[in-house]
């Protein structure tokens, strides 16, 4: 099967203990069957720890400790399993994160999730156009992939400001009769499952601050950084458009791309207006929160697409 990935993908590497939002904290870590068999064969003190810290009721998973930390995450925020057994010892979810895979007919598309701050810095900080790379020529003729190529081309047209590009995407997909209302969108997101109180505070802050947001000053301030919003939108398009079953679902997913990018843009505008600045680190954190809350909850992701299908 053909493997496809963005040009930035091979440059990714985990930052380990320096990560501010460690993926070994706050996430349930399932242990796949192959890894479980390897762990059951480990002897000595580490083998005893593995036996003690794996919960076998239902899907096997690590027993999270104080602060919802993985029991093998040490005081330096490094993994004891890697230190003692090597990276090949990791269970599937740990070895793969933050990578995602979309399995399509005759190809698998691989990418990096923005819930990882290292991936966020890599993706959003890229100035050149994001392009897809394949080890062999991908099959041609897929209607949905052709639609996505057109959508990405619209998003990467740097002759127009990012908000205009989003409007062009809406027109291309027939979504231009669905005006975006920031307050309504924030209210809808507040109705979904939320994991991090920082996400709740952000949505409330953005909803309350929309009226006083200085959009013109922000536009000037970000004149040489619009690529950050472009890369965010293209990331969403790459990850979410290809799995559409038909053109109607494609258009609903495209509305999620444009509206999600608008949300991030206006959240940034509000933060800039209130704080007097908006750093690249702020952008990465906005994208991380968005991804963690909306992409890594299957229920939330489904409800977002359903919302656009109803409109």
Rosetta silent file (secondary structure, phi, psi, omega in degrees, C-alpha in Angstrom):
SEQUENCE: XXXXXXXXXXXXXXXXXXXXXXXXXXXXXXXXXXXXXXXXXXXXXXXXXXXXXXXXXXXXXXXXXXXXXXXXXXXXXXXXXXXXXXXXXXXXXXXXXXXXXXXXXXXXXXXXXXXXXXXXXXXXXXXXXXXXXXXXXXXXXXXXXXXXXXXXXXXXXXXXXXXXXXXXXXXXXXXXXXXXXXXXXXXXXXXXXXXXXXXXXXXXXXXXXXXXXXXXXXXXXXXXXXXXXXXXXXXXXXXXXXXXXXXXXXXXXXXXXXXXXXXXXXXXXXXXXXXXXXXXXXXXXXXXXXXXXXXXXXXXXXXXXXXXXXX
SCORE:     score description
SCORE:     0.000 S_00000001
   1 L     0.000  137.665 -178.664    0.000    0.000    0.000 S_00000001
   2 E   -69.281  132.439  175.098    1.304    3.461   -0.899 S_00000001
   3 E  -101.120  132.649 -179.429    2.394    5.619    2.051 S_00000001
   4 E  -126.134  140.297 -179.799    1.826    9.380    1.806 S_00000001
   5 E  -154.358  156.666  178.502    2.994   12.013    4.300 S_00000001
   6 E   -70.296  157.040 -175.499    3.591   15.786    4.481 S_00000001
   7 L   -62.853  -22.731 -179.586    7.059   17.116    3.692 S_00000001
   8 L   -83.488  -13.837 -171.434    7.648   18.127    7.329 S_00000001
   9 H   -56.048  -46.148 -177.076    6.856   14.655    8.707 S_00000001
  10 H   -65.058  -14.660 -177.275   10.398   13.151    8.603 S_00000001
  11 H   -85.211   -5.273 -175.707   11.738   16.097   10.645 S_00000001
  12 L   -73.614  139.915  169.523    9.664   15.289   13.730 S_00000001
  13 L  -149.580  143.675  179.315   11.320   14.127   16.925 S_00000001
  14 L   -68.028  141.249  179.985   10.020   13.914   20.486 S_00000001
  15 L   -94.048    1.939  172.726   11.493   16.507   22.867 S_00000001
  16 H    60.514 -128.759 -172.937   11.189   14.120   25.820 S_00000001
  17 H   -65.491  -16.145 -179.428   11.522   15.618   29.276 S_00000001
  18 H   -85.636   -1.191 -179.106   11.397   19.229   28.049 S_00000001
  19 L   -70.281  130.887 -179.639    7.795   18.871   26.828 S_00000001
  20 L   -78.868  -25.327 -178.752    5.427   21.158   28.774 S_00000001
  21 L  -124.387   74.252 -171.992    2.362   19.006   28.006 S_00000001
  22 L   -61.995  131.357 -179.171    3.691   15.512   28.350 S_00000001
  23 L   -72.934   -4.370  176.237    1.641   12.868   26.518 S_00000001
  24 L   -95.045    9.675  178.935    2.356   10.496   29.435 S_00000001
  25 E  -125.275  125.783  172.948    0.252   12.687   31.753 S_00000001
  26 L    86.618   -0.138 -179.859   -3.528   12.841   31.717 S_00000001
  27 L  -119.700  134.653  174.011   -4.109   10.271   28.943 S_00000001
  28 L   -70.560  131.950 -173.536   -5.188    6.666   29.438 S_00000001
  29 L  -112.427  102.392  178.548   -2.489    4.478   27.888 S_00000001
  30 E   -74.927  149.036  178.945   -3.769    1.191   26.453 S_00000001
  31 L  -112.389  114.807 -179.242   -1.388   -1.746   26.125 S_00000001
  32 L   -71.170  163.793 -171.418   -1.787   -3.749   22.908 S_00000001
  33 H   -61.404  -42.631 -178.484   -1.594   -7.557   22.972 S_00000001
  34 H   -62.972  -43.696  178.634    1.884   -7.860   21.454 S_00000001
  35 H   -65.315  -38.526  179.574    3.353   -5.390   23.943 S_00000001
  36 H   -60.690  -41.028  177.945    1.545   -7.122   26.801 S_00000001
  37 H   -63.994  -38.838  178.201    3.200  -10.425   25.887 S_00000001
  38 H   -65.008  -42.754 -178.032    6.607   -8.716   25.836 S_00000001
  39 H   -65.809  -35.375 -179.324    5.982   -7.102   29.214 S_00000001
  40 H   -69.149  -17.792  179.650    4.900  -10.409   30.758 S_00000001
  41 L   -91.098   -8.275 -179.245    8.268  -11.880   29.741 S_00000001
  42 L   -73.512  135.740 -177.686   10.313   -9.165   31.495 S_00000001
  43 L  -105.757  175.805  173.941   12.025  -10.420   34.626 S_00000001
  44 H    75.535 -160.190 -175.896   13.382   -8.802   37.774 S_00000001
  45 H   -61.659  -41.533 -179.670   12.272   -5.589   39.435 S_00000001
  46 H   -64.963  -38.644  177.811   11.071   -4.011   36.180 S_00000001
  47 H   -62.000  -39.468  178.588    9.015   -7.125   35.403 S_00000001
  48 H   -65.711  -39.701  177.735    7.398   -6.894   38.838 S_00000001
  49 H   -63.407  -42.892  179.957    6.578   -3.200   38.229 S_00000001
  50 H   -62.020  -43.027  179.384    5.012   -4.027   34.876 S_00000001
  51 H   -62.252  -39.028 -176.641    2.902   -6.768   36.428 S_00000001
  52 H   -75.453  -33.931 -170.666    1.774   -4.406   39.177 S_00000001
  53 H   -98.250    1.656  175.931    1.075   -1.348   37.013 S_00000001
  54 E  -102.159  121.339  177.462   -0.903   -2.934   34.160 S_00000001
  55 E   -87.995  126.688 -174.575   -4.654   -3.139   34.732 S_00000001
  56 L  -104.076    0.470  176.188   -6.087   -6.133   32.917 S_00000001
  57 L   -72.170  125.121 -177.391   -9.804   -5.473   33.429 S_00000001
  58 L    69.592 -138.625  176.671  -11.269   -4.752   29.992 S_00000001
  59 L   -72.687  122.954  179.788   -8.656   -3.340   27.631 S_00000001
  60 L   -55.679  137.927  179.861   -5.232   -3.689   29.312 S_00000001
  61 E  -156.167  160.101  177.989   -3.821   -0.281   30.270 S_00000001
  62 E   -73.853  143.989  178.183   -1.282    1.318   32.576 S_00000001
  63 L   -82.471  111.184 -178.506   -2.485    2.334   36.026 S_00000001
  64 L   -70.316  143.576 -178.700   -2.085    6.118   36.182 S_00000001
  65 L   -99.882 -155.943 -179.327   -0.559    7.485   39.369 S_00000001
  66 H   -58.921  135.837 -177.321   -0.709   10.810   41.204 S_00000001
  67 H    71.382   18.050 -179.061   -1.438   13.678   38.826 S_00000001
  68 H    56.624   38.256  178.254   -2.577   11.094   36.232 S_00000001
  69 E   -89.446  142.567  171.381    1.049   10.305   35.400 S_00000001
  70 L   -59.093  137.577 -176.924    2.079    7.092   33.679 S_00000001
  71 L   -64.620  -13.842 -179.877    3.725    4.904   36.339 S_00000001
  72 L  -103.963    8.835  174.115    6.851    4.622   34.170 S_00000001
  73 E   -89.340  112.952 -173.615    7.293    8.381   33.745 S_00000001
  74 L   -82.916 -176.354 -175.109   10.122    9.244   36.119 S_00000001
  75 L   -66.508  -17.702  176.443   10.898   12.458   37.987 S_00000001
  76 L   -94.062   10.075 -177.163   12.835   13.801   34.978 S_00000001
  77 L    59.872   35.781  174.434    9.766   13.235   32.781 S_00000001
  78 L  -116.213  156.130 -174.982   11.567   10.453   30.932 S_00000001
  79 E   -87.734  121.334  178.191   10.253    6.939   30.278 S_00000001
  80 H   -65.280  -30.334  179.150   11.800    4.184   32.392 S_00000001
  81 H   -65.802  -42.491  177.293   10.787    1.577   29.806 S_00000001
  82 H   -65.323  -43.342 -177.399   12.816    3.339   27.115 S_00000001
  83 H   -63.091  -36.119 -175.624   15.729    3.855   29.478 S_00000001
  84 H   -97.552  -31.043 -174.565   15.841    0.184   30.506 S_00000001
  85 H  -118.762  -10.322 -178.799   14.474   -1.702   27.493 S_00000001
  86 L    92.524  161.944 -176.954   14.837    0.697   24.545 S_00000001
  87 H   -62.033  -28.438 -178.482   12.252    2.427   22.345 S_00000001
  88 H   -66.484  -10.808 -179.695   11.288   -0.878   20.712 S_00000001
  89 H   -83.107  -12.053 -173.723    9.721   -1.903   24.043 S_00000001
  90 L   -64.906  148.687  172.323    6.979    0.720   23.876 S_00000001
  91 L   -72.417  166.572 -170.258    3.359   -0.278   23.441 S_00000001
  92 H   -58.334  -45.059 -175.344    1.727    0.717   20.170 S_00000001
  93 H   -65.185  -35.982  179.001    0.019    3.903   21.352 S_00000001
  94 H   -73.120  -38.286 -179.709    3.236    5.259   22.895 S_00000001
  95 H   -68.162  -32.702 -174.594    5.356    4.348   19.881 S_00000001
  96 H   -88.192  -35.640 -174.689    2.921    5.988   17.448 S_00000001
  97 L   -57.648  136.828    5.041    1.882    9.169   19.265 S_00000001
  98 L   -96.389   25.444 -177.752    1.423   11.878   17.974 S_00000001
  99 E   -71.942  149.019  171.670    1.255   10.221   14.567 S_00000001
 100 E  -129.056  158.817  177.967   -2.075    9.448   12.927 S_00000001
 101 E  -134.886  128.647  171.538   -2.947    7.266    9.957 S_00000001
 102 E  -106.378  117.557 -179.230   -5.879    7.524    7.571 S_00000001
 103 E   -92.329  113.956 -178.279   -6.367    4.253    5.697 S_00000001
 104 E  -117.268  165.039  176.775   -7.802    4.946    2.252 S_00000001
 105 L   -56.789  122.513  174.775   -8.236    2.695   -0.788 S_00000001
 106 L    69.940    8.335  177.799   -4.746    1.888   -2.129 S_00000001
 107 E  -159.715  154.159  171.339   -2.955    4.345    0.208 S_00000001
 108 E  -124.246  128.051 -179.049   -2.332    5.199    3.846 S_00000001
 109 E  -101.545  126.355 -174.914   -1.847    8.839    4.768 S_00000001
 110 E  -111.605  140.780  177.559    0.423    9.505    7.743 S_00000001
 111 E  -153.684 -175.421 -179.969    0.652   12.723    9.708 S_00000001
 112 E  -117.847  136.178 -179.583    1.389   14.375   13.044 S_00000001
 113 L   -84.997  140.310 -178.617   -1.299   15.555   15.458 S_00000001
 114 L   -74.778   -2.825  174.509   -1.255   19.151   16.701 S_00000001
 115 L   -67.649  -15.258  177.919   -2.041   17.975   20.243 S_00000001
 116 L   -94.779  124.086 -176.120    1.746   17.534   20.502 S_00000001
 117 H   -66.554  -31.675  177.060    3.535   20.839   21.061 S_00000001
 118 H   -67.073  -40.680  175.622    6.669   19.635   19.247 S_00000001
 119 H   -64.989  -39.023  178.737    4.550   18.730   16.219 S_00000001
 120 H   -60.839  -44.230  178.864    2.812   22.101   16.514 S_00000001
 121 H   -63.953  -38.349 -179.380    6.079   24.006   16.390 S_00000001
 122 H   -67.782  -48.715 -175.127    7.181   21.971   13.382 S_00000001
 123 H   -71.070  -51.989 -173.876    3.931   22.287   11.405 S_00000001
 124 H   -74.114  -23.652 -179.648    2.939   25.858   12.228 S_00000001
 125 L   -84.480   -6.957 -178.801    6.481   27.196   11.999 S_00000001
 126 L   -73.367  127.482 -179.777    7.018   25.954    8.446 S_00000001
 127 L   -88.966  -33.855 -179.666    7.163   28.859    5.977 S_00000001
 128 L   -75.201  161.984  179.776    7.222   26.863    2.749 S_00000001
 129 L   -61.582  139.029  172.409    4.073   25.270    1.359 S_00000001
 130 L   -75.629  127.088  178.791    3.094   21.947    2.897 S_00000001
 131 L  -130.015  156.541 -179.414    3.206   19.282    0.178 S_00000001
 132 E   -93.561  141.284 -179.366    2.565   15.552    0.199 S_00000001
 133 E  -119.537  140.309  178.026    5.350   13.059   -0.443 S_00000001
 134 E  -133.024  143.048  177.908    4.935    9.458   -1.571 S_00000001
 135 L   -73.305  -17.616  175.369    7.486    6.687   -1.913 S_00000001
 136 L  -146.171  164.968 -176.494    5.715    5.660   -5.105 S_00000001
 137 L   -65.358  118.280  179.982    3.232    7.305   -7.442 S_00000001
 138 L   -66.438  150.966  176.204   -0.170    7.364   -5.678 S_00000001
 139 L   -60.230  146.574 -179.273   -3.171    6.041   -7.613 S_00000001
 140 L  -106.411  165.026  171.632   -5.105    8.728   -9.489 S_00000001
 141 L   100.700   -0.702  178.826   -8.804    9.267  -10.091 S_00000001
 142 L   -77.857  121.677 -174.843  -10.227    9.412   -6.564 S_00000001
 143 H   -63.256  -43.203 -178.120  -12.932   12.104   -6.559 S_00000001
 144 H   -65.492  -42.187  178.469  -12.595   12.996   -2.864 S_00000001
 145 H   -65.324  -34.806  176.692   -8.808   13.337   -3.104 S_00000001
 146 H   -65.371  -39.688  176.442   -9.233   15.553   -6.165 S_00000001
 147 H   -64.187  -40.763  178.846  -11.615   17.760   -4.171 S_00000001
 148 H   -64.178  -41.730  177.982   -9.121   17.924   -1.332 S_00000001
 149 H   -56.374  -41.349  179.485   -6.319   18.932   -3.706 S_00000001
 150 H   -67.563  -41.343  178.848   -8.492   21.816   -4.878 S_00000001
 151 H   -61.417  -44.495  180.000   -9.345   22.796   -1.298 S_00000001
 152 H   -64.928  -38.977  177.847   -5.667   22.813   -0.291 S_00000001
 153 H   -60.407  -40.031  177.297   -4.777   24.888   -3.360 S_00000001
 154 H   -64.619  -41.847 -179.066   -7.320   27.505   -2.276 S_00000001
 155 H   -68.960  -25.603 -177.706   -5.920   27.530    1.259 S_00000001
 156 L   -98.141    9.416  178.459   -2.352   27.920   -0.023 S_00000001
 157 L   -79.143   94.799 -172.985   -3.085   30.834   -2.398 S_00000001
 158 L   -78.185    5.209  173.267   -0.918   33.455   -0.729 S_00000001
 159 L   -77.314  -11.956 -179.171   -2.156   36.230   -3.010 S_00000001
 160 L  -122.713  148.121  175.117   -5.168   36.510   -0.663 S_00000001
 161 L   -64.705  159.321 -170.955   -5.359   36.978    3.129 S_00000001
 162 H   -61.285  -39.363 -179.206   -6.237   33.885    5.114 S_00000001
 163 H   -65.543  -34.558  176.124   -9.822   34.897    5.932 S_00000001
 164 H   -68.730  -36.766  177.696  -10.536   35.437    2.239 S_00000001
 165 H   -62.333  -38.566  178.154   -9.073   32.022    1.446 S_00000001
 166 H   -65.006  -38.222  176.634  -11.491   30.481    3.960 S_00000001
 167 H   -64.231  -39.035  178.052  -14.382   32.268    2.233 S_00000001
 168 H   -64.024  -38.893  176.799  -13.196   30.855   -1.114 S_00000001
 169 H   -63.186  -41.896  177.785  -13.156   27.371    0.394 S_00000001
 170 H   -60.059  -44.481 -179.680  -16.719   27.905    1.630 S_00000001
 171 H   -64.897  -41.033 -179.973  -17.856   28.978   -1.834 S_00000001
 172 H   -59.402  -36.063 -176.457  -16.095   26.031   -3.462 S_00000001
 173 L   -97.446    3.802 -179.452  -17.964   23.630   -1.153 S_00000001
 174 L    73.538   22.231 -178.943  -21.288   25.451   -1.237 S_00000001
 175 L   -98.900    6.389 -173.908  -20.956   26.457    2.415 S_00000001
 176 L   -72.798   -9.582  176.681  -21.068   30.221    1.796 S_00000001
 177 L   -91.575   11.325  179.325  -24.755   30.386    2.814 S_00000001
 178 L  -117.788   80.705 -175.336  -23.777   29.349    6.363 S_00000001
 179 L   -59.821  141.108 -178.921  -22.406   32.546    7.960 S_00000001
 180 L   -83.209  126.353  175.462  -19.864   32.005   10.719 S_00000001
 181 L  -117.464  111.198 -175.139  -20.920   33.332   14.134 S_00000001
 182 H   -60.275  -45.750 -178.113  -18.048   33.228   16.621 S_00000001
 183 H   -61.967  -42.917  179.866  -20.249   33.469   19.717 S_00000001
 184 H   -65.737  -39.495 -179.055  -22.539   30.688   18.487 S_00000001
 185 H   -66.198  -42.840  177.670  -19.580   28.481   17.561 S_00000001
 186 H   -61.804  -41.017  179.612  -17.989   28.962   20.988 S_00000001
 187 H   -63.067  -40.135  178.123  -21.321   28.134   22.649 S_00000001
 188 H   -63.587  -44.355 -179.482  -21.588   24.939   20.609 S_00000001
 189 H   -64.408  -32.552  177.050  -18.058   23.901   21.571 S_00000001
 190 H   -69.268  -18.281  177.848  -18.883   24.595   25.218 S_00000001
 191 L   -82.482  -11.060 -178.850  -21.730   22.079   24.896 S_00000001
 192 L   -86.615  168.061  173.058  -19.265   19.318   23.983 S_00000001
 193 L   -59.733  134.245  178.580  -17.205   17.145   26.294 S_00000001
 194 L  -126.705  135.344 -175.514  -14.249   19.167   27.602 S_00000001
 195 L   -98.543  -34.800 -171.018  -11.080   17.712   29.119 S_00000001
 196 L  -119.504  127.043  178.606   -9.026   20.770   30.075 S_00000001
 197 H   -61.683  -24.080  177.331  -10.340   23.762   32.008 S_00000001
 198 H   -62.898  -33.537  177.621   -7.939   25.912   29.972 S_00000001
 199 H   -68.593  -42.754  177.304  -10.094   25.154   26.898 S_00000001
 200 H   -60.882  -47.678 -179.095  -13.251   26.208   28.745 S_00000001
 201 H   -61.354  -39.471 -179.861  -11.623   29.450   29.919 S_00000001
 202 H   -63.686  -48.175 -178.383  -10.386   30.181   26.399 S_00000001
 203 H   -61.490  -41.498  178.044  -13.811   29.710   24.784 S_00000001
 204 H   -64.923  -40.614 -179.798  -15.487   31.916   27.394 S_00000001
 205 H   -65.506  -42.518 -179.634  -12.793   34.560   26.976 S_00000001
 206 H   -67.036  -43.826  179.786  -13.084   34.564   23.189 S_00000001
 207 H   -61.480  -41.242 -178.875  -16.884   34.730   23.265 S_00000001
 208 H   -75.191  -28.356 -173.329  -16.825   37.646   25.688 S_00000001
 209 H   -94.917   -0.895 -175.915  -13.998   39.481   23.940 S_00000001
 210 L   -58.554  -44.390 -173.528  -15.209   39.340   20.348 S_00000001
 211 L   -61.805  -33.118 -176.569  -16.941   42.749   20.396 S_00000001
 212 L   -99.483    3.337 -177.413  -13.812   44.625   21.490 S_00000001
 213 L   -66.429  132.301 -178.728  -11.299   42.645   19.391 S_00000001
 214 L   -92.913   85.946 -174.138   -9.086   44.908   17.237 S_00000001
 215 H   -67.806  -34.998 -178.840   -9.040   42.903   14.013 S_00000001
 216 H   -69.746  -42.572  177.872   -7.256   45.548   11.931 S_00000001
 217 H   -63.805  -37.815  179.244   -4.401   45.942   14.402 S_00000001
 218 H   -67.558  -40.606  178.794   -4.076   42.161   14.583 S_00000001
 219 H   -58.084  -44.490  179.505   -4.020   41.856   10.793 S_00000001
 220 H   -66.331  -42.885 -178.403   -1.110   44.319   10.621 S_00000001
 221 H   -60.794  -36.583 -175.104    0.672   42.643   13.543 S_00000001
 222 L   -99.195   15.329 -173.384    0.469   39.211   11.879 S_00000001
 223 L   -54.046  -38.286 -178.527    1.255   40.381    8.341 S_00000001
 224 L  -100.345   13.443 -179.757    4.403   38.240    8.100 S_00000001
 225 L  -127.218   15.808  179.743    2.994   35.339   10.143 S_00000001
 226 L   -63.890  -20.341  178.451   -0.184   34.428    8.261 S_00000001
 227 H   -59.285  -25.188  178.948    1.518   31.203    7.223 S_00000001
 228 H   -63.566  -40.977  177.972    0.792   29.919   10.742 S_00000001
 229 H   -74.410  -34.395  175.333   -2.953   30.006   10.055 S_00000001
 230 H   -61.201  -48.455 -178.214   -2.406   28.619    6.559 S_00000001
 231 H   -63.721  -35.382  177.423   -0.461   25.656    7.917 S_00000001
 232 H   -63.622  -47.535 -178.928   -3.155   25.061   10.539 S_00000001
 233 H   -63.998  -42.040 -179.775   -5.911   25.051    7.901 S_00000001
 234 H   -67.210  -37.899  174.778   -3.942   22.789    5.537 S_00000001
 235 H   -57.730  -47.522  179.121   -3.214   20.401    8.414 S_00000001
 236 H   -61.822  -42.282 -179.846   -6.951   20.148    9.125 S_00000001
 237 H   -62.511  -44.722 -179.434   -7.690   19.632    5.428 S_00000001
 238 H   -62.311  -42.755 -173.716   -5.063   16.895    5.122 S_00000001
 239 H   -77.883  -34.519 -166.244   -6.239   15.071    8.214 S_00000001
 240 H  -111.933  -17.012 -174.800  -10.008   15.367    7.911 S_00000001
 241 L   -83.226  -40.685 -174.554  -11.125   15.717    4.281 S_00000001
 242 L   -61.433  -33.820 -179.503   -9.916   12.481    2.676 S_00000001
 243 L   -72.809   -0.568 -179.509  -11.935   10.120    4.937 S_00000001
 244 L   -58.859  139.469 -179.370  -15.235   11.659    3.701 S_00000001
 245 L   -76.465  -35.662 -176.744  -17.650    9.049    2.329 S_00000001
 246 L  -151.250 -177.658 -175.086  -19.202   11.325   -0.278 S_00000001
 247 H   -66.647  -35.606  179.351  -19.302   14.920   -1.472 S_00000001
 248 H   -62.393  -44.956  178.469  -21.893   15.982    1.125 S_00000001
 249 H   -69.003  -34.929  176.433  -19.697   14.766    3.976 S_00000001
 250 H   -57.536  -45.934 -178.226  -16.657   16.317    2.283 S_00000001
 251 H   -65.761  -36.314  177.000  -18.388   19.716    2.331 S_00000001
 252 H   -65.815  -42.214  177.918  -19.337   19.277    6.001 S_00000001
 253 H   -66.884  -34.714  177.399  -15.737   18.413    6.858 S_00000001
 254 H   -65.531  -34.606  175.631  -14.555   21.418    4.804 S_00000001
 255 H   -64.995  -36.864  174.790  -16.815   23.631    6.940 S_00000001
 256 H   -62.192  -39.799  178.421  -15.054   22.221   10.008 S_00000001
 257 H   -62.109  -51.274 -176.216  -11.716   23.194    8.412 S_00000001
 258 H   -68.988  -42.971 -178.504  -12.771   26.768    7.644 S_00000001
 259 H   -71.626  -35.960  175.887  -14.675   27.347   10.881 S_00000001
 260 H   -63.148  -39.588  178.714  -11.965   25.745   13.003 S_00000001
 261 H   -69.655  -39.069  175.935   -9.390   28.040   11.424 S_00000001
 262 H   -61.257  -43.079  178.519  -11.668   31.058   11.935 S_00000001
 263 H   -56.671  -47.423 -178.804  -12.044   30.115   15.591 S_00000001
 264 H   -63.912  -40.283 -179.368   -8.277   30.007   15.999 S_00000001
 265 H   -62.943  -46.585 -177.992   -7.853   33.305   14.121 S_00000001
 266 H   -74.270  -30.504  172.991  -10.409   35.146   16.246 S_00000001
 267 H   -62.271  -43.066  177.609   -9.122   33.566   19.450 S_00000001
 268 H   -63.707  -39.468  179.102   -5.694   34.903   18.522 S_00000001
 269 H   -62.682  -43.648  178.493   -7.214   38.315   17.751 S_00000001
 270 H   -63.724  -45.905  179.715   -8.892   38.476   21.155 S_00000001
 271 H   -62.063  -41.532  177.932   -5.708   37.422   22.971 S_00000001
 272 H   -62.505  -45.304 -178.701   -3.684   39.993   21.023 S_00000001
 273 H   -61.771  -40.387 -175.842   -6.188   42.757   21.796 S_00000001
 274 H   -81.984  -31.201 -175.383   -6.224   41.961   25.497 S_00000001
 275 H  -101.733  -18.729 -177.819   -2.513   41.188   25.958 S_00000001
 276 L    84.153    0.514  178.375   -0.914   43.541   23.422 S_00000001
 277 L  -158.970  164.386  175.890    1.000   40.681   21.803 S_00000001
 278 L  -152.225  105.855 -173.420    0.555   37.200   20.361 S_00000001
 279 L   -87.774  168.281  174.741    3.624   34.992   20.190 S_00000001
 280 H   -62.799  -36.285  176.964    4.361   31.879   18.159 S_00000001
 281 H   -62.085  -36.706  176.044    4.232   29.947   21.448 S_00000001
 282 H   -62.405  -41.487  179.973    0.692   31.304   21.947 S_00000001
 283 H   -63.082  -45.407  179.734   -0.247   30.017   18.489 S_00000001
 284 H   -60.929  -39.910 -179.368    1.152   26.555   19.207 S_00000001
 285 H   -69.191  -39.709  175.335   -0.773   26.423   22.479 S_00000001
 286 H   -58.809  -47.074 -179.119   -4.055   27.440   20.815 S_00000001
 287 H   -64.285  -37.731  179.531   -3.591   24.710   18.204 S_00000001
 288 H   -63.542  -46.231  179.211   -2.676   22.164   20.894 S_00000001
 289 H   -62.159  -46.880  178.945   -5.830   22.890   22.890 S_00000001
 290 H   -55.453  -50.147 -176.485   -7.999   22.775   19.755 S_00000001
 291 H   -65.416  -45.631 -177.759   -6.528   19.456   18.653 S_00000001
 292 H   -61.205  -39.859 -174.190   -6.625   17.815   22.090 S_00000001
 293 H   -83.643  -34.243 -171.178  -10.250   18.764   22.689 S_00000001
 294 H  -108.977  -26.296 -179.061  -11.773   18.336   19.235 S_00000001
 295 H   -95.638  -28.925 -174.254   -9.626   15.835   17.317 S_00000001
 296 L  -100.985   12.609  167.585   -8.777   13.369   20.069 S_00000001
 297 L  -115.515  111.018 -178.008  -12.354   12.937   21.265 S_00000001
 298 H   -59.585  -38.248  179.853  -14.161   10.697   18.785 S_00000001
 299 H   -64.585  -45.364  179.843  -17.527   11.906   20.092 S_00000001
 300 H   -63.854  -42.812 -179.783  -16.616   15.580   19.658 S_00000001
 301 H   -61.058  -41.653  179.268  -15.230   15.014   16.169 S_00000001
 302 H   -65.870  -40.765 -178.502  -18.437   13.239   15.113 S_00000001
 303 H   -67.742  -32.896  177.688  -20.667   15.957   16.551 S_00000001
 304 H   -65.420  -43.448  178.525  -18.738   18.658   14.707 S_00000001
 305 H   -67.611  -41.256  178.586  -19.274   16.944   11.366 S_00000001
 306 H   -60.548  -38.881  178.882  -22.932   16.244   12.225 S_00000001
 307 H   -58.415  -45.922 -177.678  -23.402   19.928   13.036 S_00000001
 308 H   -71.611  -31.692  177.014  -22.211   20.965    9.595 S_00000001
 309 H   -66.552  -31.943 -179.006  -24.307   18.292    7.867 S_00000001
 310 H   -73.831  -30.360 -176.137  -27.440   19.675    9.557 S_00000001
 311 L   -71.669    0.000    0.000  -26.807   23.252    8.414 S_00000001
